[in-house]
Amino acid sequence: MSQNAAIPSLLPVYSRIDLAFERGEGCWLHTRDGRRFLDFSTGIAVNGLGHCHPHLVQALHDQASRLWHVSNLFRIEQLERLADRLVAHSFAETVFVGNSGAEAMEACIKMARRFQWHRGQAERNRIVTFEGAFHGRTMATISAAGGAKMVDGFAPLLEGFDRVPFGDWAALEAAVTDRTAAVMMEPIQGEGGIRPLERQFLADLRELCDAHDILLVFDEVQCGMGRTGRLFAYEHLGVTPDIMGLAKGLGGGFPIGACVATARAASGMTASTHGSTFGGNPLACAVANAVLDVMLEDGFLDQVNARGAYLREQAEGLAGRHPDEIELVRGTGLMLGIKTRRNNLEFAAELRAAGLLVVPAADNVVRLLPPLVISEAEIDQAIEMIESCCRARAA
């Protein structure tokens, strides 16, 4: 504790749950006092391969014994390999690596504006975004997303963002002007309540961007890296962005983020226009490469698809049996939201007491974000815990 009783030594910006985990293994977390929890939160879609995956542990150990950090003044072989692999398995032709999702989205914002500036159109510097979005906690990313909880007390916000209601095509069309540089959005909103945009909406959006010569930016920080059953969510949608932000599952728990883009979109990003002291260091990139080793194995994403379909089937069955408790289930793959008819924070607390960790989100949703290595038996356990809570409430 701080010497000043008015504030703890740890800045009180989180309402922390009184649980401290000592170790994790696979889909389970363990406390020091011997309690065990089935983890359907995964650090908010971060631990995609579960806790202490042996391949990731070995990669981290091997790299830590050789080299942790060197400056980006020098070549970094692990970084170059990671970039090559992200390019080979996505639409992208170039990659910038940072340390977090917020940094990835900052790079996306800078790249989109620099693209227009580089072409002699500096006045085209505005970015259209969607209400309910979450792009990070930096000044640029909270300015992009808006929302009172994120922006109150931090004025003046950064200029240049035009927010429209989620999924409102007329408002989107009206917001695109001759000053627009890009449209930036999550193809599936995470913090916003696991809200996917319709395929046709996204197809029309791609056409709109092309017609107005503006860039389409996807934030796949939460929905990317296998979470939907494909390596990237855009692969499900038949719509390819120009720029995309990644993080969370990219490092499997180790901090790393990336901005990936086409050569055209990145054409303004020349030497000294962007950088990061720690971004792309050998330690983080070694772990991210180990994540890709697993996710790119033959059959891995097929299994994620199968588990996602099974979880969806079981969750919808649960909603059918308990319509007074569960309003609907939505999402894709192993990124599902249960919209509850009661307070979602209370529901999450009851599930936690039953041994299941979930993540609350907007629109009275609790998120189910299990590790991609979840088994059907563990899904059954989770569903039984949720059902027990529903039964207890009804009794």
C-alpha positions in Angstrom: 0.0 0.0 0.0 1.0 3.6 -0.6 2.1 5.7 2.4 -0.9 7.9 1.5 -4.0 6.1 2.8 -6.1 8.0 0.2 -4.7 6.0 -2.7 -3.2 2.5 -3.0 0.3 2.0 -4.5 -1.4 0.4 -7.5 -3.3 3.1 -9.4 -7.0 2.3 -8.8 -8.2 2.3 -12.4 -9.5 -1.3 -12.3 -12.4 -2.7 -10.2 -10.4 -5.9 -9.6 -12.1 -9.1 -8.6 -10.7 -10.6 -5.4 -9.0 -13.6 -7.1 -5.3 -14.1 -7.5 -4.2 -16.9 -9.7 -1.0 -18.9 -9.0 -0.8 -21.0 -12.1 -2.6 -22.1 -15.3 -2.6 -25.2 -17.4 -4.6 -25.5 -20.6 -8.1 -24.2 -20.1 -7.8 -24.0 -16.3 -6.6 -21.5 -13.7 -5.7 -22.3 -10.1 -5.5 -20.1 -7.1 -3.1 -20.4 -4.2 -5.8 -21.7 -1.9 -6.6 -24.6 -4.3 -9.6 -23.4 -6.2 -9.8 -24.2 -9.9 -11.6 -22.2 -12.6 -12.5 -23.1 -16.2 -11.3 -20.1 -18.1 -13.7 -18.8 -20.7 -12.2 -15.3 -20.5 -8.6 -16.1 -21.6 -7.3 -12.7 -20.5 -10.0 -11.1 -22.8 -9.2 -13.3 -25.8 -5.5 -13.3 -25.3 -4.5 -16.8 -24.2 -5.7 -18.4 -27.4 -3.6 -21.5 -26.9 -4.5 -21.8 -23.2 -2.2 -21.4 -20.3 1.4 -22.6 -20.4 1.2 -24.2 -23.8 4.4 -26.3 -23.9 5.4 -25.0 -27.4 5.1 -21.4 -26.3 6.9 -22.1 -23.0 9.8 -23.7 -24.8 10.0 -20.9 -27.4 10.1 -18.3 -24.6 12.7 -20.2 -22.6 14.9 -20.8 -25.6 14.8 -17.2 -26.7 15.2 -15.8 -23.2 18.4 -17.7 -22.8 19.9 -16.1 -26.0 18.6 -12.6 -26.6 15.8 -10.4 -25.2 16.1 -7.0 -26.8 18.0 -5.1 -29.4 17.0 -1.8 -31.0 15.2 -1.6 -34.3 18.4 0.2 -35.5 19.4 -3.4 -36.3 17.9 -6.3 -38.1 15.9 -8.7 -35.9 15.6 -12.1 -37.5 12.6 -13.2 -35.3 10.7 -10.1 -36.4 11.5 -10.6 -40.0 10.3 -14.2 -39.8 7.0 -13.1 -38.1 6.4 -10.4 -40.8 7.0 -12.9 -43.6 4.6 -15.3 -42.1 1.8 -12.8 -41.5 2.2 -11.6 -45.1 2.2 -15.1 -46.4 -1.1 -16.0 -44.6 -3.1 -12.7 -45.0 -3.9 -10.0 -47.6 -1.1 -7.9 -46.2 2.2 -7.0 -48.0 3.9 -5.3 -45.1 3.8 -5.4 -41.2 4.7 -3.0 -38.3 5.1 -4.7 -34.9 4.4 -2.9 -31.6 3.5 -4.0 -28.1 -0.3 -3.9 -27.8 -3.6 -3.6 -29.5 -3.8 0.1 -28.8 -0.4 0.6 -30.4 -1.5 -1.5 -33.4 -4.5 0.7 -33.9 -2.5 3.9 -33.5 -0.3 2.7 -36.3 -3.4 2.0 -38.4 -4.7 5.5 -37.8 -1.4 7.1 -38.7 -1.0 5.0 -41.8 -4.5 5.9 -43.1 -3.9 9.6 -42.7 -0.4 9.5 -44.0 -1.7 7.6 -47.1 -3.8 10.6 -48.1 -1.1 13.1 -47.2 1.5 11.3 -49.2 -0.8 11.7 -52.3 -1.1 15.4 -51.8 -4.5 15.3 -50.1 -3.7 16.4 -46.6 -7.3 17.7 -46.2 -8.5 14.1 -46.3 -7.7 13.3 -42.7 -11.0 12.3 -41.1 -11.8 8.7 -40.2 -15.3 7.3 -39.9 -15.9 5.0 -36.9 -18.8 3.2 -35.3 -20.5 3.8 -31.9 -19.9 0.9 -29.5 -16.4 0.4 -30.8 -13.3 -0.2 -28.6 -10.0 0.5 -30.2 -7.8 1.0 -27.1 -7.1 3.5 -24.3 -4.7 6.0 -25.9 -5.9 9.5 -26.8 -6.3 8.7 -30.5 -8.1 5.4 -29.9 -10.6 6.8 -27.3 -11.2 9.7 -29.6 -12.0 7.3 -32.4 -14.4 5.2 -30.4 -16.0 7.8 -28.1 -18.2 6.6 -25.3 -18.5 8.5 -22.0 -16.8 5.8 -19.9 -13.6 6.2 -22.0 -13.6 10.0 -22.7 -15.1 11.8 -19.7 -12.4 14.0 -18.2 -9.9 13.6 -21.0 -10.9 16.6 -23.2 -9.9 17.9 -25.5 -10.2 14.8 -27.6 -8.2 14.5 -30.9 -10.0 15.9 -33.9 -10.7 14.0 -37.1 -13.1 11.2 -36.2 -16.7 10.9 -37.3 -18.8 8.4 -35.4 -21.9 6.8 -36.7 -24.4 4.4 -35.2 -23.5 0.8 -35.4 -24.8 -0.8 -38.6 -26.5 2.4 -39.8 -25.9 2.5 -43.6 -27.6 5.8 -44.2 -25.5 7.5 -41.5 -22.3 5.9 -42.8 -22.9 7.1 -46.3 -23.7 10.6 -45.1 -20.5 10.7 -43.0 -18.2 10.0 -46.0 -17.1 13.2 -47.5 -14.3 14.6 -49.6 -12.4 15.0 -46.3 -12.6 11.3 -45.4 -9.4 9.3 -45.3 -10.7 5.9 -44.1 -13.5 3.9 -42.4 -12.3 2.0 -39.3 -14.2 -0.7 -37.6 -14.3 -4.0 -35.8 -15.9 -6.6 -38.0 -17.2 -8.1 -34.8 -17.4 -5.7 -31.9 -16.0 -7.2 -28.7 -16.4 -4.7 -25.9 -19.6 -3.6 -27.7 -21.3 -6.9 -26.9 -20.1 -9.4 -29.6 -22.0 -7.6 -32.3 -21.1 -8.8 -35.9 -21.7 -6.6 -38.9 -23.7 -8.3 -41.7 -21.8 -9.7 -44.7 -23.8 -7.5 -47.1 -23.1 -4.4 -45.0 -19.4 -5.1 -45.2 -19.5 -5.9 -48.9 -21.3 -2.6 -49.5 -18.8 -0.8 -47.3 -15.9 -2.2 -49.4 -17.6 -0.8 -52.5 -18.2 2.5 -50.9 -14.5 2.8 -49.9 -13.3 1.9 -53.4 -15.7 4.4 -55.0 -14.5 7.2 -52.8 -10.8 6.2 -52.9 -10.6 5.8 -49.1 -9.1 3.0 -47.0 -10.9 0.3 -45.1 -9.4 -0.4 -41.7 -10.3 -3.5 -39.7 -9.6 -3.8 -36.0 -9.1 -7.5 -35.4 -7.3 -7.1 -32.1 -10.0 -9.3 -30.4 -11.6 -11.2 -33.2 -8.4 -12.1 -35.1 -5.8 -14.9 -34.6 -8.1 -17.9 -34.9 -10.8 -16.7 -32.6 -13.5 -17.1 -35.3 -12.2 -20.4 -36.7 -10.2 -18.7 -39.4 -6.8 -17.1 -38.8 -8.5 -13.7 -39.4 -12.1 -12.8 -39.2 -12.2 -11.1 -42.5 -11.6 -14.5 -44.2 -15.2 -15.4 -43.2 -16.7 -12.3 -44.6 -15.6 -12.2 -48.3 -14.3 -8.6 -47.6 -10.7 -7.7 -47.5 -9.5 -4.5 -45.7 -6.5 -2.3 -46.7 -5.1 -2.1 -43.1 -5.7 -4.3 -40.1 -4.7 -4.2 -36.4 -3.8 -7.4 -34.5 -2.8 -8.2 -30.9 -4.2 -10.2 -28.1 -4.0 -13.8 -29.4 -1.0 -13.0 -31.6 1.3 -13.4 -28.6 -0.7 -16.0 -26.7 -0.3 -14.0 -23.5 3.0 -12.2 -24.3 2.5 -8.5 -25.2 2.7 -7.8 -28.9 0.6 -6.1 -31.5 0.8 -5.6 -35.3 -0.5 -3.3 -38.0 -0.6 -5.2 -41.3 -1.4 -3.5 -44.7 -1.2 -3.5 -48.4 1.7 -1.9 -50.1 -0.6 0.8 -51.4 -2.1 1.7 -48.0 1.4 1.8 -46.5 2.9 3.9 -49.2 3.3 7.0 -47.1 5.1 5.2 -44.2 8.7 5.9 -45.0 11.8 6.0 -42.7 11.2 7.8 -39.4 7.5 8.2 -39.8 6.7 5.7 -37.0 8.6 3.5 -34.5 8.7 1.7 -31.2 11.5 1.1 -28.7 10.3 -2.4 -27.7 8.2 -3.3 -30.7 9.3 -6.4 -32.5 11.9 -7.4 -29.9 13.3 -11.0 -30.3 11.5 -12.3 -27.2 8.0 -11.2 -28.2 8.5 -12.2 -31.8 9.8 -15.7 -30.8 6.6 -16.3 -28.9 4.4 -14.9 -31.7 6.1 -17.2 -34.1 5.5 -20.2 -31.8 1.8 -19.2 -31.7 1.7 -19.3 -35.5 3.5 -22.7 -35.5 0.5 -24.1 -33.7 -2.3 -22.2 -35.4 -1.0 -23.0 -38.9 -0.7 -26.7 -38.2 -2.9 -28.8 -40.5 -6.3 -29.3 -39.0 -5.9 -26.8 -36.1 -8.3 -24.2 -37.4 -10.7 -26.9 -38.6 -10.8 -28.1 -34.9 -11.5 -24.5 -33.8 -14.4 -24.4 -36.2 -15.8 -27.6 -35.0 -15.5 -26.5 -31.3 -17.1 -23.2 -32.2 -20.0 -24.9 -33.8 -20.4 -27.2 -30.8 -20.3 -24.3 -28.4 -22.8 -22.4 -30.4 -25.2 -25.4 -30.5 -24.9 -26.0 -26.8 -25.4 -22.3 -25.9 -28.4 -21.9 -28.2 -29.9 -25.1 -26.6 -29.3 -23.5 -23.2 -31.1 -20.3 -24.3 -34.0 -22.4 -25.6 -34.3 -24.1 -22.2 -34.0 -20.9 -20.2 -35.7 -18.1 -22.2 -36.4 -16.1 -19.1 -32.7 -16.0 -18.3 -31.1 -15.8 -21.8 -32.4 -13.5 -24.5 -30.1 -14.5 -27.3 -26.7 -15.9 -28.3 -24.6 -14.3 -31.0 -21.0 -14.3 -32.4 -18.8 -16.5 -34.5 -16.5 -19.4 -33.7 -15.1 -19.3 -30.1 -16.2 -15.7 -29.8 -19.8 -15.9 -28.5 -21.9 -13.5 -26.5 -24.8 -14.5 -24.2 -27.2 -11.6 -23.8 -28.8 -12.1 -20.4 -32.1 -10.8 -19.2 -30.6 -9.8 -15.9 -27.6 -7.7 -14.9 -24.6 -9.2 -16.7 -22.1 -8.3 -13.9 -24.2 -10.2 -11.4 -24.5 -13.1 -13.9 -20.7 -13.2 -14.4 -20.2 -13.2 -10.6 -22.6 -16.1 -10.2 -20.8 -18.0 -12.9 -17.4 -17.2 -11.2 -18.8 -18.6 -8.0 -19.7 -21.8 -9.9 -16.1 -22.0 -11.2 -16.5 -20.4 -14.7 -14.7 -17.2 -15.8 -16.5 -15.1 -18.4 -16.1 -11.5 -19.5 -18.9 -8.9 -19.3 -19.5 -6.6 -22.3 -21.9 -3.9 -23.3 -25.6 -4.6 -24.2 -25.9 -6.8 -21.1 -23.7 -9.5 -22.6 -21.3 -12.0 -21.1 -18.6 -13.1 -23.5 -17.5 -16.7 -23.9 -13.9 -16.6 -25.1 -12.4 -20.0 -24.3 -9.0 -21.1 -25.4 -8.9 -22.3 -29.0 -7.7 -25.7 -27.6 -10.9 -26.2 -25.6 -12.3 -29.8 -25.7 -16.0 -30.8 -26.1 -15.9 -32.2 -22.5 -14.8 -28.8 -21.2 -17.5 -27.0 -23.2 -20.0 -29.4 -21.6 -18.7 -28.5 -18.2 -19.1 -24.8 -18.9 -22.6 -25.2 -20.3 -23.5 -27.2 -17.1 -22.2 -24.4 -14.9 -24.2 -21.8 -16.8 -27.3 -24.0 -16.7 -26.9 -24.5 -12.9 -26.9 -20.7 -12.5 -30.0 -20.4 -14.6 -31.8 -23.1 -12.7 -30.8 -21.5 -9.3 -32.2 -18.2 -10.5 -35.5 -19.8 -11.6 -35.9 -21.8 -8.4 
